[in-house]
Amino acid sequence: MDAREQAFINVTVPVYNEEQVLAASVAKIAAMLNKCGYRYEIVIANNASTDRTLPLANSIAAESNAVRVLHLEEKGRGRAVKAAWRQSSADILSYMDVDLSTDLAAFPLLIEPLLTGRFDLAVGSRLLDKSLTRRGVKREFISRSYNLLVKAMFRTRFSDAQCGFKAVTRAAAADLLPLVEDDNWFMDSELLILAERLGYRIFDLPVRWVDDPDSRVQLWSTALQDIGGLIRVYRRLHRMTSPSSRLHRRHTAPFSAR
């Protein structure tokens, strides 16, 4: 039995007022996972939806042993993803946006490097190959500007901090999630910045991505919150020189101890 057959895969789908697309998206994800032959769970992480998303999610879960629902009373994509990952017993933890803007054909390519132990995190990138991405000029400008800012501030090597298509090993998540403070859209940027600073191996995968015109993301307000998050993490990392800092102790530990 190879690593693919042995591993248990978590796919978390954070949702807020997504009753229109939820059932179809979960069905597509399940079909892809069944085709790949993974043992898996799909977690619908409902964060404070006010429409029929929650009863619909419960109905979907009642029809499949592989689907479960996590309900949170507070909004926040990061909060939903972190809660689902903490509760999961899966070997590989992942999440994807419910609109499935990222082509699901990339999912096996995303998690294979984690299954084989070559990498600790894997991220989809809309910036490695521009020909694979279709989105408006405003979104393209904001995304590229934000990722240039991430690189300038932290000298990171990964290319796209914001793509809603990521995976992490259970071991890496157990170490990193307690360090991630953000509960909203900045959560995965913070996760990646801390992971790279602490020596974790990040696999950068170009993905085919099509903009969702009905996205719940408020571009400018989210961008401002993300910039605030970058400043907070920048200041936090500069405090790593303190011997009492948890990040400092983790960063200076031998890699074999991680």
N, C-alpha and C positions, 0 to 999 in steps of 0.2 A: 504494500500500500504506500503510495507516494504522499508527499506533503500536502498536496491539494486534497486528496481524499481523507486524510487524517484531520486536517484543520477545520475549525469551526469559525465561520465568518459572520460578523455582525454588519448589517447595513442599517444605519440610522437615517431616518427621513424626518427632519424637523419641519413642522407645519404650523402655519397660522392662517386660519380662514382659507382653506384650500379644498373645500368640498367639491369644486367643479372638476378638479384634476386628480384627486387623491386615488380613487379606485383604479383608474386607468394606469396611473403611474406605478402603483404597487404591483399590479398585474404584470406590467412590463419588466419590473425589477425581478419579480419571482420567476418569470419565464427565462430571463437571462441567467439567473443563478442556477436554475434547474438544468439548463442546457450545458452549463459549465461543470456540473457535477459536484458542486460544493455542498457541504453541510452548512446550513445557514439559518439565521434569524433576521427578520425584517422588523425593526422597531419604529413604529410611528410615534414620534415624540411631539405631542400636541402641546404647544405653549400658549395657553389662554385664548384659544379660538372662541369667537363669539357667534359663528354660524353653525352649521350642522357637521363640521369637521369631526368632532369627537364621537357622536353617535355613529357616523359613517365609519370611522376608524374601528370602533368596537364591532360593528357588523362585519367588516372585512376580517378582523382577527378571529371572530367566531367561526368563520368558514375555513380557517387555515391554522394548523398547529405551528406553522413557521412564522406567523405574524403575531406580534403583541403590541399593546398600546401603553405608552407612558404619558400620563397627563400631568401638566404643570399649570398652576394657577397664575404664574407670572410669565410675561412675554420675555423673549430673548432667545435667539438661535443658539448662541453659545451655551446658555444655561441648559437648553434642551439636549444639545449634543453631549455635553459633559455628564449630565444626569444619566442619559442612556448608556454611555460608555462605562460609567462607574458601576452600573447595575448588571452589565453583561459579563458572561463567563467566556466569551468568544476569544479565540487566539488572535484574530485580526479584527480590529475595530475600524469601521469606515462610516462616512456619511456622504450623502448627496442631496442636492436640492430637489424638491418634489417636482419642479417643472421639467426635470430631465434635460436641461439645456446641454449638458455634456453627453455625448454619444455613449450609450451603455457598452458599446463594443470595446471601449477602453478599460472597462473594469478589470478583466483578467490581467491585463498588462499592468494595471495599477498595483494589484496585490501580489503578483508572482514574486517580485523582488523581496517582499516581506516574508513570504512563505519559505523562500530559499535561504533566508537569513543574511542576504547581502545588504539590505537596508532596514532602517527602523521606522521610517515614515515615507509615505509616497504622496505626491501632490500632482493634481492635474494642472496643466498650464495652458492658458489661452494666448500666451505671448511668445512661445518658442517658435511657432510656425503660424504666421499671420494668415496664411491661406486657409487654415482650418477654422477660423473664427469669423462669425458674422454678427456684428452688432453696430449700433449707431455711433456716430462720431463723438457725441458727448460721453457715452459710456467708455468708449475706447480711450479718449483723452484722459478722463479721470482715472481709469485703471492703470494706464501706463505711467501717469504722473505719480500716482500713489506708490507703485512698485519701484520707481526710480528713487523716490524719497526713502523707502525702506532700505534699498541698497546703499544710498548715500549715508544714512544714519548708522547702519549696522554692518555694512560690508557683507551682506548675505550673498549666497550663491544660488539659492532657489529663485525662480523667475516670477512666480505669480502667487502672491500671498492670499488672494481673495477667492480663487475659484472654488465653488462649492462641490468639490470632488476630491476627497482626501481619505487616507488610511494610515493606521499606525498599529504597531504590534502591541499586544497586551502589556508586555514588560515595559515598553517605552511610555505607554499611556499611564501606567501606574506611577511612574516616576515624575512625569511631566504635568499631569492634570492638576495636582495640588499646587503647582506653581503658577497656573494660569488664573489670573484674577478677573478677566473680562467675561461677561455673561451675554454679550450681544454679538454684533457682526465682527468685532475686532478679535474675537476669541481665537480663531485659527491663525491669524497673523501673529498673535502673541505666542501661540503654541510653536509655530515654526521658528520664530526668532530665538526663543529660549532653547529649543531643541538643537538648532545649529550652534548656538553659543556653547552649549554643554557637550558638544561633540557627537551628537547623534547623526546618523547617515540618512540623508534625505534624497529620495529618488524623484527627479523632475520629469514628468511625462507630458509631451504635447498631446492635446486632446482636441477633438472636433467639438465646437461649441457654437450654439445658435442662441442669440438673444431672445429672452422671453419678454414680449411687450407688456405682459400683465404682471411683471415682477413686483413683489411687495417692498423692494428696497427703495428707500428715499435717498436718492443719490447724494445730494449736497449735505444733508444732515448726517448721513452715515459717514461721508468723507470727513466731515469735521470731527465726529466722534473718533474715527480711526486715527486722525492726526493727534488728537488728545491722547489716545492710547499709545501711540508711538513715543510721544514725549514722556509719558509715565514710565514706559518700559526702558527708555534710554536712561532716565534718571536712576531707575532701579538697578540696571546693569552696572552703572558707575559706582553704585554702593557695594558691588561685589568684592571690592578690595578689603572690606571689613571682615576680619576672621570670624566674626559672629554671624555673618550672613549665611543663610541656608544655601543661597545660590553660590556663594563663594566656596563653601565646603563641597558642594556637588560638582562645581566646575573644576576644582583642583584635585578631586579624587582620581586615582588611576582608572583608566578606561575599563580594566578588567573587573573593577568593583561596581560598574554601572549595570 
